[in-house]
């Protein structure tokens, strides 16, 4: 049956279903959203076109650590947009160097290569790792290997799904990019056994986000750092979802005091205003690039740089990292007190939290739909896990409001 769509010229009052029909008619079927059409956001709250208010407990997959439409970031964006938005990297601009400096100081790594999406940052890291392997470590041409972990998620480009272990992400998209070796997550002995003379790097998430908020065993990151150092292997962390305060540290690798050779960052790097990402690394790794080796027309543009600086300032000035640590402990404790027959485990760090359900629960999506009905927007991951990741500007009283409703859903569903 043909879908009847409203006329775009007559400007009718669109309904929720009208907007959903527009997306499903004209858009590719590559997402499975909940049936809510959002039109406004402020802080931790969002509103749909019917005027219903919701607490956002997804934060656009942790891109909104600073909350929706933060006024300081908005001001920086408007001011810069009225002056200069794009130069390309054919010229210098007066914003990029300041952004580099701030991100370098926060990460403890000296060199920055800006891109747009998180996937682009990971692709950049892969290129840097491989060229370092050939030009610095001396790996024979075309033989460099990068070790990754099972259950990882880094994006959906061809190269990134090439090292995914999720069947859906790979089905129908072969042939894949070679050069990746997969080992179990949280198993330092498996890393040591997998390393060869051609191993260039170990690339991993310090906490697996899309994989279900999987936290490695205590001491794991320190042990893999030792193994990498002893074997002249780069240690690179994907901090796109876990970084910038989300887990109660500026970066999740800080929980074990390790010093990586590089990190990828994105998402909250703009506070949700603009696609901004970066690969941040050491001099030794970043110096493999020469003019023309890598680039992006929009990567490092002055608008992105101004927005990124403001987004980082908000995290520091409003002590959002410390808030995530304190309120994350409170939220996790509150969730663990819910004695639902469907809950298997609650785990997380800071305000990155997963509620894993038992097989008998019938999957997480039905709970997310029920939560939406009581004013909370959350999303399932890996089918049986509800992810809770509200903006870091959330308050204790707002968490109490959420916990009351979450308990009602988990007990009644």
MOHU-V114012 format. One record per residue. N is the residue number from 1. RES is the residue in three letters. SS is DSSP state (alpha for helix, beta for strand, coil for the rest). Layout:
n:N res:RES ss:SS
n:N res:RES ss:SS
//
This chain:
n:1 res:UNK ss:coil
n:2 res:UNK ss:coil
n:3 res:UNK ss:coil
n:4 res:UNK ss:coil
n:5 res:UNK ss:coil
n:6 res:UNK ss:coil
n:7 res:UNK ss:coil
n:8 res:UNK ss:coil
n:9 res:UNK ss:coil
n:10 res:UNK ss:coil
n:11 res:UNK ss:coil
n:12 res:UNK ss:coil
n:13 res:UNK ss:coil
n:14 res:UNK ss:coil
n:15 res:UNK ss:coil
n:16 res:UNK ss:alpha
n:17 res:UNK ss:alpha
n:18 res:UNK ss:alpha
n:19 res:UNK ss:alpha
n:20 res:UNK ss:alpha
n:21 res:UNK ss:alpha
n:22 res:UNK ss:alpha
n:23 res:UNK ss:alpha
n:24 res:UNK ss:alpha
n:25 res:UNK ss:alpha
n:26 res:UNK ss:alpha
n:27 res:UNK ss:coil
n:28 res:UNK ss:coil
n:29 res:UNK ss:coil
n:30 res:UNK ss:coil
n:31 res:UNK ss:coil
n:32 res:UNK ss:coil
n:33 res:UNK ss:coil
n:34 res:UNK ss:coil
n:35 res:UNK ss:coil
n:36 res:UNK ss:coil
n:37 res:UNK ss:coil
n:38 res:UNK ss:beta
n:39 res:UNK ss:beta
n:40 res:UNK ss:beta
n:41 res:UNK ss:beta
n:42 res:UNK ss:beta
n:43 res:UNK ss:beta
n:44 res:UNK ss:coil
n:45 res:UNK ss:beta
n:46 res:UNK ss:beta
n:47 res:UNK ss:beta
n:48 res:UNK ss:beta
n:49 res:UNK ss:coil
n:50 res:UNK ss:coil
n:51 res:UNK ss:coil
n:52 res:UNK ss:coil
n:53 res:UNK ss:beta
n:54 res:UNK ss:beta
n:55 res:UNK ss:beta
n:56 res:UNK ss:beta
n:57 res:UNK ss:coil
n:58 res:UNK ss:coil
n:59 res:UNK ss:alpha
n:60 res:UNK ss:alpha
n:61 res:UNK ss:alpha
n:62 res:UNK ss:alpha
n:63 res:UNK ss:coil
n:64 res:UNK ss:coil
n:65 res:UNK ss:coil
n:66 res:UNK ss:coil
n:67 res:UNK ss:coil
n:68 res:UNK ss:beta
n:69 res:UNK ss:coil
n:70 res:UNK ss:coil
n:71 res:UNK ss:alpha
n:72 res:UNK ss:alpha
n:73 res:UNK ss:alpha
n:74 res:UNK ss:alpha
n:75 res:UNK ss:alpha
n:76 res:UNK ss:alpha
n:77 res:UNK ss:alpha
n:78 res:UNK ss:alpha
n:79 res:UNK ss:alpha
n:80 res:UNK ss:alpha
n:81 res:UNK ss:alpha
n:82 res:UNK ss:coil
n:83 res:UNK ss:coil
n:84 res:UNK ss:coil
n:85 res:UNK ss:coil
n:86 res:UNK ss:coil
n:87 res:UNK ss:coil
n:88 res:UNK ss:coil
n:89 res:UNK ss:coil
n:90 res:UNK ss:coil
n:91 res:UNK ss:coil
n:92 res:UNK ss:coil
n:93 res:UNK ss:coil
n:94 res:UNK ss:coil
n:95 res:UNK ss:coil
n:96 res:UNK ss:alpha
n:97 res:UNK ss:alpha
n:98 res:UNK ss:alpha
n:99 res:UNK ss:alpha
n:100 res:UNK ss:alpha
n:101 res:UNK ss:alpha
n:102 res:UNK ss:alpha
n:103 res:UNK ss:alpha
n:104 res:UNK ss:alpha
n:105 res:UNK ss:alpha
n:106 res:UNK ss:alpha
n:107 res:UNK ss:alpha
n:108 res:UNK ss:coil
n:109 res:UNK ss:coil
n:110 res:UNK ss:coil
n:111 res:UNK ss:beta
n:112 res:UNK ss:beta
n:113 res:UNK ss:beta
n:114 res:UNK ss:beta
n:115 res:UNK ss:beta
n:116 res:UNK ss:coil
n:117 res:UNK ss:coil
n:118 res:UNK ss:alpha
n:119 res:UNK ss:alpha
n:120 res:UNK ss:alpha
n:121 res:UNK ss:alpha
n:122 res:UNK ss:alpha
n:123 res:UNK ss:alpha
n:124 res:UNK ss:alpha
n:125 res:UNK ss:alpha
n:126 res:UNK ss:alpha
n:127 res:UNK ss:alpha
n:128 res:UNK ss:alpha
n:129 res:UNK ss:alpha
n:130 res:UNK ss:alpha
n:131 res:UNK ss:alpha
n:132 res:UNK ss:alpha
n:133 res:UNK ss:alpha
n:134 res:UNK ss:alpha
n:135 res:UNK ss:alpha
n:136 res:UNK ss:alpha
n:137 res:UNK ss:alpha
n:138 res:UNK ss:coil
n:139 res:UNK ss:coil
n:140 res:UNK ss:coil
n:141 res:UNK ss:coil
n:142 res:UNK ss:coil
n:143 res:UNK ss:coil
n:144 res:UNK ss:coil
n:145 res:UNK ss:beta
n:146 res:UNK ss:beta
n:147 res:UNK ss:beta
n:148 res:UNK ss:beta
n:149 res:UNK ss:beta
n:150 res:UNK ss:coil
n:151 res:UNK ss:coil
n:152 res:UNK ss:coil
n:153 res:UNK ss:coil
n:154 res:UNK ss:coil
n:155 res:UNK ss:coil
n:156 res:UNK ss:coil
n:157 res:UNK ss:coil
n:158 res:UNK ss:alpha
n:159 res:UNK ss:alpha
n:160 res:UNK ss:alpha
n:161 res:UNK ss:alpha
n:162 res:UNK ss:coil
n:163 res:UNK ss:coil
n:164 res:UNK ss:coil
n:165 res:UNK ss:coil
n:166 res:UNK ss:coil
n:167 res:UNK ss:alpha
n:168 res:UNK ss:alpha
n:169 res:UNK ss:alpha
n:170 res:UNK ss:alpha
n:171 res:UNK ss:coil
n:172 res:UNK ss:coil
n:173 res:UNK ss:coil
n:174 res:UNK ss:coil
n:175 res:UNK ss:coil
n:176 res:UNK ss:coil
n:177 res:UNK ss:coil
n:178 res:UNK ss:coil
n:179 res:UNK ss:coil
n:180 res:UNK ss:beta
n:181 res:UNK ss:beta
n:182 res:UNK ss:beta
n:183 res:UNK ss:beta
n:184 res:UNK ss:coil
n:185 res:UNK ss:coil
n:186 res:UNK ss:coil
n:187 res:UNK ss:coil
n:188 res:UNK ss:alpha
n:189 res:UNK ss:alpha
n:190 res:UNK ss:alpha
n:191 res:UNK ss:alpha
n:192 res:UNK ss:alpha
n:193 res:UNK ss:alpha
n:194 res:UNK ss:alpha
n:195 res:UNK ss:coil
n:196 res:UNK ss:coil
n:197 res:UNK ss:coil
n:198 res:UNK ss:coil
n:199 res:UNK ss:beta
n:200 res:UNK ss:beta
n:201 res:UNK ss:beta
n:202 res:UNK ss:beta
n:203 res:UNK ss:beta
n:204 res:UNK ss:beta
n:205 res:UNK ss:coil
n:206 res:UNK ss:coil
n:207 res:UNK ss:beta
n:208 res:UNK ss:beta
n:209 res:UNK ss:coil
n:210 res:UNK ss:coil
n:211 res:UNK ss:coil
n:212 res:UNK ss:coil
n:213 res:UNK ss:coil
n:214 res:UNK ss:beta
n:215 res:UNK ss:beta
n:216 res:UNK ss:coil
n:217 res:UNK ss:coil
n:218 res:UNK ss:coil
n:219 res:UNK ss:coil
n:220 res:UNK ss:alpha
n:221 res:UNK ss:alpha
n:222 res:UNK ss:alpha
n:223 res:UNK ss:alpha
n:224 res:UNK ss:alpha
n:225 res:UNK ss:alpha
n:226 res:UNK ss:alpha
n:227 res:UNK ss:alpha
n:228 res:UNK ss:alpha
n:229 res:UNK ss:alpha
n:230 res:UNK ss:alpha
n:231 res:UNK ss:coil
n:232 res:UNK ss:coil
n:233 res:UNK ss:coil
n:234 res:UNK ss:beta
n:235 res:UNK ss:beta
n:236 res:UNK ss:beta
n:237 res:UNK ss:beta
n:238 res:UNK ss:beta
n:239 res:UNK ss:coil
n:240 res:UNK ss:coil
n:241 res:UNK ss:coil
n:242 res:UNK ss:coil
n:243 res:UNK ss:coil
n:244 res:UNK ss:coil
n:245 res:UNK ss:coil
n:246 res:UNK ss:coil
n:247 res:UNK ss:coil
n:248 res:UNK ss:coil
n:249 res:UNK ss:coil
n:250 res:UNK ss:coil
n:251 res:UNK ss:coil
n:252 res:UNK ss:alpha
n:253 res:UNK ss:alpha
n:254 res:UNK ss:alpha
n:255 res:UNK ss:alpha
n:256 res:UNK ss:alpha
n:257 res:UNK ss:coil
n:258 res:UNK ss:coil
n:259 res:UNK ss:coil
n:260 res:UNK ss:coil
n:261 res:UNK ss:coil
n:262 res:UNK ss:beta
n:263 res:UNK ss:beta
n:264 res:UNK ss:beta
n:265 res:UNK ss:beta
n:266 res:UNK ss:coil
n:267 res:UNK ss:alpha
n:268 res:UNK ss:alpha
n:269 res:UNK ss:alpha
n:270 res:UNK ss:coil
n:271 res:UNK ss:coil
n:272 res:UNK ss:coil
n:273 res:UNK ss:coil
n:274 res:UNK ss:coil
n:275 res:UNK ss:coil
n:276 res:UNK ss:coil
n:277 res:UNK ss:beta
n:278 res:UNK ss:beta
n:279 res:UNK ss:beta
n:280 res:UNK ss:beta
n:281 res:UNK ss:beta
n:282 res:UNK ss:coil
n:283 res:UNK ss:alpha
n:284 res:UNK ss:alpha
n:285 res:UNK ss:alpha
n:286 res:UNK ss:alpha
n:287 res:UNK ss:coil
n:288 res:UNK ss:coil
n:289 res:UNK ss:coil
n:290 res:UNK ss:coil
n:291 res:UNK ss:coil
n:292 res:UNK ss:coil
n:293 res:UNK ss:coil
n:294 res:UNK ss:coil
n:295 res:UNK ss:coil
n:296 res:UNK ss:coil
n:297 res:UNK ss:coil
n:298 res:UNK ss:coil
n:299 res:UNK ss:coil
n:300 res:UNK ss:coil
n:301 res:UNK ss:coil
n:302 res:UNK ss:alpha
n:303 res:UNK ss:alpha
n:304 res:UNK ss:alpha
n:305 res:UNK ss:alpha
n:306 res:UNK ss:alpha
n:307 res:UNK ss:alpha
n:308 res:UNK ss:alpha
n:309 res:UNK ss:alpha
n:310 res:UNK ss:alpha
n:311 res:UNK ss:alpha
n:312 res:UNK ss:alpha
n:313 res:UNK ss:alpha
n:314 res:UNK ss:alpha
n:315 res:UNK ss:alpha
n:316 res:UNK ss:alpha
n:317 res:UNK ss:alpha
n:318 res:UNK ss:coil
n:319 res:UNK ss:coil
n:320 res:UNK ss:alpha
n:321 res:UNK ss:alpha
n:322 res:UNK ss:alpha
n:323 res:UNK ss:alpha
n:324 res:UNK ss:alpha
n:325 res:UNK ss:alpha
n:326 res:UNK ss:alpha
n:327 res:UNK ss:alpha
n:328 res:UNK ss:alpha
n:329 res:UNK ss:alpha
n:330 res:UNK ss:alpha
n:331 res:UNK ss:alpha
n:332 res:UNK ss:alpha
n:333 res:UNK ss:alpha
n:334 res:UNK ss:alpha
n:335 res:UNK ss:alpha
n:336 res:UNK ss:alpha
n:337 res:UNK ss:coil
n:338 res:UNK ss:coil
n:339 res:UNK ss:coil
n:340 res:UNK ss:coil
n:341 res:UNK ss:coil
n:342 res:UNK ss:coil
n:343 res:UNK ss:beta
n:344 res:UNK ss:beta
n:345 res:UNK ss:beta
n:346 res:UNK ss:beta
n:347 res:UNK ss:beta
n:348 res:UNK ss:beta
n:349 res:UNK ss:beta
n:350 res:UNK ss:coil
n:351 res:UNK ss:coil
n:352 res:UNK ss:beta
n:353 res:UNK ss:beta
n:354 res:UNK ss:beta
n:355 res:UNK ss:beta
n:356 res:UNK ss:beta
n:357 res:UNK ss:beta
n:358 res:UNK ss:coil
n:359 res:UNK ss:alpha
n:360 res:UNK ss:alpha
n:361 res:UNK ss:alpha
n:362 res:UNK ss:coil
n:363 res:UNK ss:coil
n:364 res:UNK ss:coil
n:365 res:UNK ss:alpha
n:366 res:UNK ss:alpha
n:367 res:UNK ss:alpha
n:368 res:UNK ss:alpha
n:369 res:UNK ss:alpha
n:370 res:UNK ss:alpha
n:371 res:UNK ss:alpha
n:372 res:UNK ss:alpha
n:373 res:UNK ss:alpha
n:374 res:UNK ss:coil
n:375 res:UNK ss:coil
n:376 res:UNK ss:beta
n:377 res:UNK ss:beta
n:378 res:UNK ss:coil
n:379 res:UNK ss:beta
n:380 res:UNK ss:beta
n:381 res:UNK ss:beta
n:382 res:UNK ss:coil
n:383 res:UNK ss:coil
n:384 res:UNK ss:coil
n:385 res:UNK ss:beta
n:386 res:UNK ss:beta
n:387 res:UNK ss:beta
n:388 res:UNK ss:beta
n:389 res:UNK ss:coil
n:390 res:UNK ss:coil
n:391 res:UNK ss:coil
n:392 res:UNK ss:coil
n:393 res:UNK ss:coil
n:394 res:UNK ss:coil
n:395 res:UNK ss:coil
n:396 res:UNK ss:alpha
n:397 res:UNK ss:alpha
n:398 res:UNK ss:alpha
n:399 res:UNK ss:alpha
n:400 res:UNK ss:alpha
n:401 res:UNK ss:alpha
n:402 res:UNK ss:alpha
n:403 res:UNK ss:alpha
n:404 res:UNK ss:alpha
n:405 res:UNK ss:alpha
n:406 res:UNK ss:alpha
n:407 res:UNK ss:alpha
n:408 res:UNK ss:alpha
n:409 res:UNK ss:alpha
n:410 res:UNK ss:alpha
n:411 res:UNK ss:alpha
n:412 res:UNK ss:alpha
n:413 res:UNK ss:coil
//
